Amino acid sequence: MNTNNAHISQKENAAKAIFSITPFTLLDYPHKSACILWFAGCNMRCLYCYNPEIVLGKGKISFDTVLSFLEKRKGLLDAVVLSGGECSLHKNLIPFIKQIKDLGFAVKIDTNGSNPKVLRQLINENLIDYVALDFKALAEKFQKVTKSDLFAVFEESFRLLLCSTIQFEVRTTLHSDLIDDVELALMLDYVEKNQYEGTFYIQHFVNNVATLGNLPLSVRTNVNKDWNREKIKVEFRET
């Protein structure tokens, strides 16, 4: 690691925020090879969450270890994806991303939109290149789905992205007991009304896997419908 450009103290670098690393993916950053850093912890408890061990667990890997890993991947990977859990909650995230950018990588974050203050700083300082924003539900269903009261800050993050030049996508996970066809149509109305243009990704809940909530089986009823809007392409994505 280039210690001359270090933005985080040795002690802070030694703190463990990362639960695990996926060393290579071609699926998580459009048109780029990347690795994924899975940040431990989250401020939501989405019933369909597939990563209970990450959301409820503790970090195991220090920023120092990650930066050493990335030093060896220069020229082999294009980008780093920060996922979780919720990466925006972590202390020293911004100086950590600065160090990743110093190594020459593009940066994508996966976020639930609950920390618009950090998102604004990342945008203003040109520290991120792509954002995947999770649209959990509309205000009326948000608490039921996420076990949190964070819809207002999600909206703030959504507006920030709409007003920025950052490339971003909106994505939603569907469980038929939580989001039915009527609710999905209303969610599309919402993003269309807010002048979102681009792809709205939908991933179906996968039955019979460990999640945070004790949910019944989900039924897929909507894959054969035309959900596209004039400026919004709806694409179903396998999880």
N, C-alpha and C positions, 0 to 999 in steps of 0.2 A: 504494500500500500504506500502511496506517496504521502508521507507524513507532512510534507511542506504545505499541502493543500487540505489537511485535516480540519474539519469544521466542528468536530465533536471531541471533547476531552477523552483521555484514556479511560477514565472511570466511567463516563457515560457510554463510551463505545463498548465497554465490557458488559453493560446491562443487557439482559436477554429479552428481546421483544418478539423475535421470530420463532414460530412454532416449528416450521419445517420449510424446506426448499424443494421445489420441483425443478430439476436442473435443466429441462429442455421441454419446450412446447411450441407447436406451430398453430395452435388453436386459439390461444388466449389474447393474442395481439394481432390484428388483421395485417397480413402480408409481412410479418416479421417473425424471426426466430427469437425466442425469449425464454427466460426462466421465471418462476413464480416464487415470491416470498410470501409465506403465509403468516400474517401477524396474529398473535394470540389476543383474545379478548374482543368483546363487542358490547355495545350499549343497546342492542336489540336482542330479542329472544324469539326469532321467527319460528313458528311451529314447524315449518317444513325444512328448517336448516339442516343441511347434510354434514355440517362440520361441528358437531357438538363438542368434540374433543379440542377443537381449536378455540371455539367461542368460550368454553368454560375452563380451558386449560391455561397453563403458564408457558411463557416463552422458554425456549431451550437453546437458542442460537443468538450470539451477540452480533451487533453491527460489524465489529471487527472481523469476525469469522466470515460474514457475508461479503464484506469488501475484499477480503483475501480471495474468496471464491470468484468474485467478479474480475479481479485482476487477471486470473487465469483464463477467463472466458472472453477477454478482449479480442476482437477479430473473429470470434466464433459465434457470438450472440449479438443480435441487433438491439435487444430491449430487455427491460426488467419490468415485470408486472408485480405491483404491490396489492395483495389481496388479503383475505382473512376469513373470519373476524372482520375488524374494521381498522384499517391502517391509519386513518386520519386522527385517531384518538391518542396516538402514541407520542410521548415526549421525545423531542429531538428528531421527529420525522423530517422536518424541513432541512436541517443541516445534513441529515443522512442522505436525502435525495440529492442535495447539492454534491455530495461526494460521489454518488452514482453518476450524476451528469458529468462530473469532472473526468470520469473514466470513459466517457464517450457513448454511453448508452441512452437510448430513448426510454422514457418512463411512462407507464400506464398505471393508473390506479383504479381499482374496483372499490366503489364506495356506496354506502347506504344514504349518503347525502346529509348526515347528521352533524357535520362540522363545517358549516359554510365559512367560518372565519379562516380555518386552515386552507380550505379550497380556494378562497379568494387570494390568499397569499401565494399559493402555488401557481395560480394563474398569473397574478401580477408580476411574479418573479420569473416567469417562463420556465418553470421547473417540471412541468408535466406536458406530455405530448398527446395523450389520449385518456379518456375517462369512460368507464362503464358505470352508469348510474342505475342503481336498483330502485325500481318503482314498485314498492311493496303492495300498495293499495291506496285507494282514495281515503279522504279524511274519515269517513264514516266507518271504514273497516280497518283503519290503520292500527288501532290499538289491539283489535282482535288478532290480527296477523302477526304483529311485531312485539306485542306486550310492552309497548312504549308509547309515549305521547310526543312523538318527534316529527309529525307531519309538517308542521310550520317550517321547521328548519330544512326538511327535505325540499319544500317548495322554494326556499331561499337559494339552496344549492342549484336546483333546476334552473331558476332564473339567472343565476350567475353564469351557468354554462351556456344558456341561450344567448346571453349578451356577449359572450367571449368568442374568440376565434379558435378555441380548442376543439379538436375533433372529439365528439363523444357519441355514445349510444345509450339508449334507454332499454332496460330489460326487466322482465317480470317472470317470476316463477308462479305457475298455476297449480293449485290443488282445488279440485272441484267442490270441496266443502267450504273453501274460503273465497275463491274468486270464480263465479259462474260466468256464463256467456253475457248476461246483462251487465254485470260489473266490468267485465273486460271491455265491452263496448263503451261504457262510461269512461273508463281509463283512457281509451283511445280518443274519445271526445275531449278529454282534459288536455292531453298533449297536443292535439290538433288546435284547440282553442288558444293554447299558449305558443302556437306557431313553431312547434318542433317540426323539423324536416329531416328525414333520414330513415333509418331502420329501427323498428321497434321489435326487439327480440323477445320471444316467448319460449320458456323452457317448461316442460311438463314435469310435475312432481313424479319421481320414480318410486313406485311402491316397493315395500319390503326391504327398505334400507334404514339404518339407524338415523334418527332425526331428534331434534329437541322436543318436539311435541308428540303426543300419542294420537296420531291421526288415523282415520279409517282409510281404506283404499280410495285412491283418486280415480275418477273416470274421465277418459279423454273424449270429449264430445264436439270439439271445435276445430279439428285440424283440416276438415274439408270445406270450411267456410271461407269466403273471400273477406278478409279483415282489412285489406288495404284501404288507405285513404288517398286523397289526391296527391299529397306530398309525403306520405308516410308508407313505407313498405313494411308489412308485418311478416316476420320470418320465424318459423318454429325451429328451435335449436335443440339438438340432443344434449342432455346433461352428461 
